[in-house]
Amino acid sequence: MAAAPKKDLSEADSRALNAFVTGFTAATACADSFGRHVDDDAALCVAESFLGFEIGNEGATDVCKAKFDLDDDDTDRDRIKHVGVVILGLGSVGRAVLKIIQGNSAMYKAGLGCGFVIIGVADSTAMVCAQRSLRDGIPSMELNRLVASKAAGTPLKQWASTPPKASDASDSSTSIVPATVLLPQSSGSDSLEQLLRSADDCGAFSCVCVADCSASSETVDSLVLAKKCFGSAIVLANKKPLSGPYASTFQRLRSCGCGPKGLLHESTVGAGLPVISTLERLIYGGDRVLKVEGALSGTLGYLMTRLGEGIRFSDALAEAIAKGFTEPDPRDDLSGMDVARKALIVARLLGVKAEMSDISVESLYPQAMAPAKLSLADFMKQLPTLDSAMATRVADAKRIGQKLRYVASIVMGDSLDASSSRSPILRVGLQEVPQESALGTLAGTENMVCYTTAFYRPQPLVIRGFGAGVEVTASGVVADLAQAALRFCIT
Ligand SMILES: NC(=O)c1ccc[n+]([C@@H]2O[C@H](COP(=O)([O-])OP(=O)(O)OC[C@H]3O[C@@H](n4cnc5c(N)ncnc54)[C@H](OP(=O)(O)O)[C@@H]3O)[C@@H](O)[C@H]2O)c1
């Protein structure tokens, strides 16, 4: 609702509200939209939308709840399990995660028997925590305001001082904790630690999940603390906590607390595509993965498709930028490092204790054109100098009936003998693939992962679909939260 002056509910307002809520159409529509459950926030939201102003006094919620004649909140609270959720990172993915959770609460209650309660959200500047009642979480109206303010570019640190909350700090149902303390536990005043301790103390949650939707390499200590000391489940869209040095990131995060079962990270590879869960099923099903080949970048997939159609490299990249497919500096895509991080995560899940330096990564631009040496504007000016070499690669592939693709490949060795010594080959770069192969038929921004295994060969098991984008990534994160709830809360 647009910001409007806060005022108390008068008797006339109360009567009007009563009449509104009694109205059959309104009641049916509102009740349905809340899945026949109106909680305090939802009721207040209905009341305020109808009245057109924010209500300062008590009463409206009761009017709505009584008139809707729906579940009593406390009965409902006892009936379902509550999962506390903390979201680190309120960029496009973090905000979309909140939207999905808020929009599907009735489905989670009915389908999983659990309710997700947002108890804290953080960006790089601050963490906002539920304060008035941790068990109820941050009220949805407050979350909506916060998300809108973040989408408009206001850092969380400043959000506290922006209207409408500024004037009424004492009435605030959330608190702000500076986020510098999202860094190591050794700071002694970790905001996440404080929040998880309070969540533990209040005893309202069957489990607490921390979802890392940041792009930071500095969250790993906080995540380890949450998993190890508080038994929180960790869900990641952020690849960095799993793709840094093996021992201090991947191994440490997986092995602490309740081990791998408390760590879910489907969205780190292929966004919402079931790449990780399929791999885990193959492994736990007793299969033996021999080779993984993947096209794991929508941007590079688009470029390869356009190059195959005869478009110049520089023109294809300009198109990709215009369509919004690239990072702000496209060299982040062209360097292959993002694909290499995904390949490293998959290789590590296969038991390879690899470091990034073990992967051969082919960049699509020379080091002389790297960000440290060339501004973005100069890079774009010099880009056409790469056109002819790239055109030659495409033509060479075509001449032998193949297509050029940017492929991550993990070759575990051909032997099916588990005792044989394996020397995995990890490579990320341009590769000629047969036109009729799965990777050869891939077009546009879709991702693909092909698992060649003892059971799936010579034809591999193929996963294909959109492997990037805010909605599919956020959907993968929320599906992981639901999995965590199933593993930890629902008995
Ligand atoms: N977008 C996609 O299609 C996609 C697909 C797969 C995976 N992912 C991954 O999902 C993650 C989020 O992507 P995005 O597109 O939403 O990124 P984004 O828009 O850049 O948002 C990142 C958010 O993380 C916050 N942040 C940075 N350091 C933090 C810290 N130490 N603690 C808490 N929050 C911190 C940032 O804060 P400020 O707002 O203060 O800067 C920002 O809100 C990334 O790791 C990305 O690689 C994205």
Ligand as a Chemical Component Dictionary entry (heavy atoms), coordinates in Angstrom:
data_LIG
# 
_chem_comp.id                   LIG 
_chem_comp.type                 NON-POLYMER 
_chem_comp.pdbx_formal_charge   0 
_chem_comp.three_letter_code    LIG 
# 
loop_
_chem_comp_atom.comp_id 
_chem_comp_atom.atom_id 
_chem_comp_atom.alt_atom_id 
_chem_comp_atom.type_symbol 
_chem_comp_atom.charge 
_chem_comp_atom.model_Cartn_x 
_chem_comp_atom.model_Cartn_y 
_chem_comp_atom.model_Cartn_z 
_chem_comp_atom.pdbx_ordinal 
LIG N1  N1  N 0  20.764 -14.148 -10.859 1  
LIG C1  C1  C 0  20.875 -15.379 -11.332 2  
LIG O1  O1  O 0  20.361 -15.736 -12.400 3  
LIG C2  C2  C 0  21.636 -16.416 -10.530 4  
LIG C3  C3  C 0  21.639 -17.768 -10.951 5  
LIG C4  C4  C 0  22.292 -18.725 -10.158 6  
LIG C5  C5  C 0  22.946 -18.319 -9.003  7  
LIG N2  N2  N 1  22.958 -16.999 -8.657  8  
LIG C6  C6  C 0  23.691 -16.627 -7.467  9  
LIG O2  O2  O 0  22.779 -16.102 -6.508  10 
LIG C7  C7  C 0  23.431 -15.130 -5.725  11 
LIG C8  C8  C 0  22.596 -13.859 -5.728  12 
LIG O3  O3  O 0  22.451 -13.378 -7.039  13 
LIG P1  P1  P 0  21.799 -11.929 -7.300  14 
LIG O4  O4  O 0  21.626 -11.850 -8.780  15 
LIG O5  O5  O -1 20.628 -11.727 -6.415  16 
LIG O6  O6  O 0  23.012 -10.994 -6.828  17 
LIG P2  P2  P 0  22.957 -9.458  -6.422  18 
LIG O7  O7  O 0  21.762 -8.811  -7.048  19 
LIG O8  O8  O 0  24.316 -8.927  -6.671  20 
LIG O9  O9  O 0  22.681 -9.475  -4.832  21 
LIG C9  C9  C 0  23.637 -9.864  -3.901  22 
LIG C10 C10 C 0  23.162 -9.442  -2.523  23 
LIG O10 O10 O 0  24.072 -9.935  -1.549  24 
LIG C11 C11 C 0  24.305 -8.902  -0.604  25 
LIG N3  N3  N 0  25.553 -9.140  0.139   26 
LIG C12 C12 C 0  26.836 -8.931  -0.244  27 
LIG N4  N4  N 0  27.690 -9.277  0.752   28 
LIG C13 C13 C 0  26.919 -9.717  1.783   29 
LIG C14 C14 C 0  27.203 -10.200 3.089   30 
LIG N5  N5  N 0  28.460 -10.308 3.544   31 
LIG N6  N6  N 0  26.173 -10.560 3.886   32 
LIG C15 C15 C 0  24.898 -10.462 3.439   33 
LIG N7  N7  N 0  24.564 -10.011 2.213   34 
LIG C16 C16 C 0  25.569 -9.629  1.397   35 
LIG C17 C17 C 0  24.316 -7.647  -1.430  36 
LIG O11 O11 O 0  24.170 -6.529  -0.589  37 
LIG P3  P3  P 0  24.054 -5.036  -1.169  38 
LIG O12 O12 O 0  22.665 -4.954  -1.743  39 
LIG O13 O13 O 0  24.241 -4.209  0.051   40 
LIG O14 O14 O 0  25.125 -4.889  -2.193  41 
LIG C18 C18 C 0  23.103 -7.924  -2.329  42 
LIG O15 O15 O 0  21.919 -7.581  -1.657  43 
LIG C19 C19 C 0  24.825 -14.947 -6.340  44 
LIG O16 O16 O 0  25.768 -15.691 -5.595  45 
LIG C20 C20 C 0  24.681 -15.503 -7.731  46 
LIG O17 O17 O 0  25.908 -16.015 -8.247  47 
LIG C21 C21 C 0  22.303 -16.052 -9.367  48 
# 
loop_
_chem_comp_bond.comp_id 
_chem_comp_bond.atom_id_1 
_chem_comp_bond.atom_id_2 
_chem_comp_bond.value_order 
_chem_comp_bond.pdbx_ordinal 
LIG N1  C1  SING 1  
LIG C1  O1  DOUB 2  
LIG C1  C2  SING 3  
LIG C2  C3  SING 4  
LIG C2  C21 DOUB 5  
LIG C3  C4  DOUB 6  
LIG C4  C5  SING 7  
LIG C5  N2  DOUB 8  
LIG N2  C6  SING 9  
LIG N2  C21 SING 10 
LIG C6  O2  SING 11 
LIG C6  C20 SING 12 
LIG O2  C7  SING 13 
LIG C7  C8  SING 14 
LIG C7  C19 SING 15 
LIG C8  O3  SING 16 
LIG O3  P1  SING 17 
LIG P1  O4  DOUB 18 
LIG P1  O5  SING 19 
LIG P1  O6  SING 20 
LIG O6  P2  SING 21 
LIG P2  O7  DOUB 22 
LIG P2  O8  SING 23 
LIG P2  O9  SING 24 
LIG O9  C9  SING 25 
LIG C9  C10 SING 26 
LIG C10 O10 SING 27 
LIG C10 C18 SING 28 
LIG O10 C11 SING 29 
LIG C11 N3  SING 30 
LIG C11 C17 SING 31 
LIG N3  C12 SING 32 
LIG N3  C16 SING 33 
LIG C12 N4  DOUB 34 
LIG N4  C13 SING 35 
LIG C13 C14 SING 36 
LIG C13 C16 DOUB 37 
LIG C14 N5  SING 38 
LIG C14 N6  DOUB 39 
LIG N6  C15 SING 40 
LIG C15 N7  DOUB 41 
LIG N7  C16 SING 42 
LIG C17 O11 SING 43 
LIG C17 C18 SING 44 
LIG O11 P3  SING 45 
LIG P3  O12 DOUB 46 
LIG P3  O13 SING 47 
LIG P3  O14 SING 48 
LIG C18 O15 SING 49 
LIG C19 O16 SING 50 
LIG C19 C20 SING 51 
LIG C20 O17 SING 52 
# 
